[in-house]
């Protein structure tokens, strides 16, 4: 079993790139645990101490990997490690420093060395030797800040602004409406979104709609009303998209262990 702690005290400037950080530590002798990732259009960086004590850098080993945006649910049993720190980036910001279009990372997990070469090796070594989680995060921030200054672009700003419009809590906008508000063509918005977010604007809106219906159901609303409030044409439309993204019908999902884990809304990124 693993305990998840959400950090509120992040390093200075970190929130510019990051929506949240979770620290995962084992609380039992279980050698494996279940990991569930649901579609949310976000990129994550995972810092792991895979060997040795989290409290002491002596004889310690670890790795850093980047998980691209997921379009479909991913559930897997993984080996429990002494410490894992999961950094969840703001949509549209990861392209500032990853050095690779977000759509190249979609549904992939890549070692930091593959993305950043020697710079990635140096960051991994610094993180493994860091004295505690705050210092690990400061090492990451140092690299992110340097890369962001060097790589930022106007296209990424358009993508981030589009995400803000899409995530309005009470509106379900259309892609053409968003493009018009931003003063760009739908084609340009699609191209920008692919590179910065990793999915198309249409798919991102579908993912947000799915998140809305899941949160509504989690608060006690029935599926039919949740479907209407989230912007689906009808309940059949919702069920079809649920099957596509989650891999099961809503009723099967509710009955499964997956739903029990997902009811802690730290698992689902708010849309």
ChimeraX attribute file (.defattr): number of C-alpha atoms within 10 A of each C-alpha:
attribute: neighborCount
match mode: 1-to-1
recipient: residues
	/A:1	15
	/A:2	19
	/A:3	11
	/A:4	16
	/A:5	13
	/A:6	13
	/A:7	13
	/A:8	9
	/A:9	9
	/A:10	15
	/A:11	14
	/A:12	9
	/A:13	11
	/A:14	19
	/A:15	13
	/A:16	11
	/A:17	21
	/A:18	19
	/A:19	14
	/A:20	19
	/A:21	21
	/A:22	18
	/A:23	19
	/A:24	20
	/A:25	18
	/A:26	18
	/A:27	11
	/A:28	10
	/A:29	9
	/A:30	11
	/A:31	11
	/A:32	14
	/A:33	14
	/A:34	14
	/A:35	14
	/A:36	14
	/A:37	18
	/A:38	20
	/A:39	23
	/A:40	24
	/A:41	27
	/A:42	24
	/A:43	28
	/A:44	20
	/A:45	22
	/A:46	21
	/A:47	25
	/A:48	23
	/A:49	22
	/A:50	18
	/A:51	15
	/A:52	16
	/A:53	14
	/A:54	23
	/A:55	13
	/A:56	13
	/A:57	16
	/A:58	11
	/A:59	10
	/A:60	15
	/A:61	18
	/A:62	19
	/A:63	20
	/A:64	23
	/A:65	20
	/A:66	21
	/A:67	19
	/A:68	23
	/A:69	26
	/A:70	22
	/A:71	23
	/A:72	19
	/A:73	15
	/A:74	15
	/A:75	13
	/A:76	10
	/A:77	10
	/A:78	11
	/A:79	12
	/A:80	20
	/A:81	20
	/A:82	18
	/A:83	21
	/A:84	23
	/A:85	23
	/A:86	21
	/A:87	21
	/A:88	20
	/A:89	21
	/A:90	20
	/A:91	27
	/A:92	28
	/A:93	23
	/A:94	26
	/A:95	23
	/A:96	22
	/A:97	19
	/A:98	19
	/A:99	13
	/A:100	15
	/A:101	18
	/A:102	25
	/A:103	19
	/A:104	14
	/A:105	20
	/A:106	20
	/A:107	17
	/A:108	12
	/A:109	16
	/A:110	14
	/A:111	18
	/A:112	23
	/A:113	17
	/A:114	12
	/A:115	15
	/A:116	16
	/A:117	11
	/A:118	12
	/A:119	12
	/A:120	18
	/A:121	16
	/A:122	14
	/A:123	21
	/A:124	25
	/A:125	14
	/A:126	15
	/A:127	25
	/A:128	25
	/A:129	20
	/A:130	19
	/A:131	14
	/A:132	14
	/A:133	18
	/A:134	13
	/A:135	15
	/A:136	19
	/A:137	19
	/A:138	17
	/A:139	18
	/A:140	19
	/A:141	20
	/A:142	13
	/A:143	14
	/A:144	18
	/A:145	16
	/A:146	11
	/A:147	16
	/A:148	18
	/A:149	11
	/A:150	11
	/A:151	12
	/A:152	14
	/A:153	12
	/A:154	8
	/A:155	17
	/A:156	21
	/A:157	16
	/A:158	21
	/A:159	25
	/A:160	19
	/A:161	16
	/A:162	22
	/A:163	21
	/A:164	12
	/A:165	17
	/A:166	21
	/A:167	17
	/A:168	11
	/A:169	10
	/A:170	9
	/A:171	12
	/A:172	18
	/A:173	14
	/A:174	12
	/A:175	17
	/A:176	16
	/A:177	12
	/A:178	20
	/A:179	19
	/A:180	12
	/A:181	11
	/A:182	16
	/A:183	11
	/A:184	13
	/A:185	12
	/A:186	17
	/A:187	11
	/A:188	13
	/A:189	23
	/A:190	18
	/A:191	16
	/A:192	25
	/A:193	28
	/A:194	20
	/A:195	21
	/A:196	26
	/A:197	30
	/A:198	29
	/A:199	26
	/A:200	20
	/A:201	26
	/A:202	13
	/A:203	14
	/A:204	22
	/A:205	22
	/A:206	21
	/A:207	23
	/A:208	21
	/A:209	21
	/A:210	25
	/A:211	20
	/A:212	20
	/A:213	25
	/A:214	23
	/A:215	19
	/A:216	18
	/A:217	19
	/A:218	17
	/A:219	11
	/A:220	9
	/A:221	14
	/A:222	12
	/A:223	18
	/A:224	15
	/A:225	15
	/A:226	24
	/A:227	25
	/A:228	14
	/A:229	17
	/A:230	22
	/A:231	18
	/A:232	21
	/A:233	11
	/A:234	13
	/A:235	14
	/A:236	12
	/A:237	12
	/A:238	24
	/A:239	17
	/A:240	14
	/A:241	19
	/A:242	20
	/A:243	15
	/A:244	14
	/A:245	18
	/A:246	19
	/A:247	15
	/A:248	16
	/A:249	15
	/A:250	20
	/A:251	10
	/A:252	13
	/A:253	17
	/A:254	16
	/A:255	10
	/A:256	12
	/A:257	10
	/A:258	15
	/A:259	15
	/A:260	11
	/A:261	14
	/A:262	19
	/A:263	16
	/A:264	10
	/A:265	12
	/A:266	14
	/A:267	13
	/A:268	17
	/A:269	17
	/A:270	13
	/A:271	20
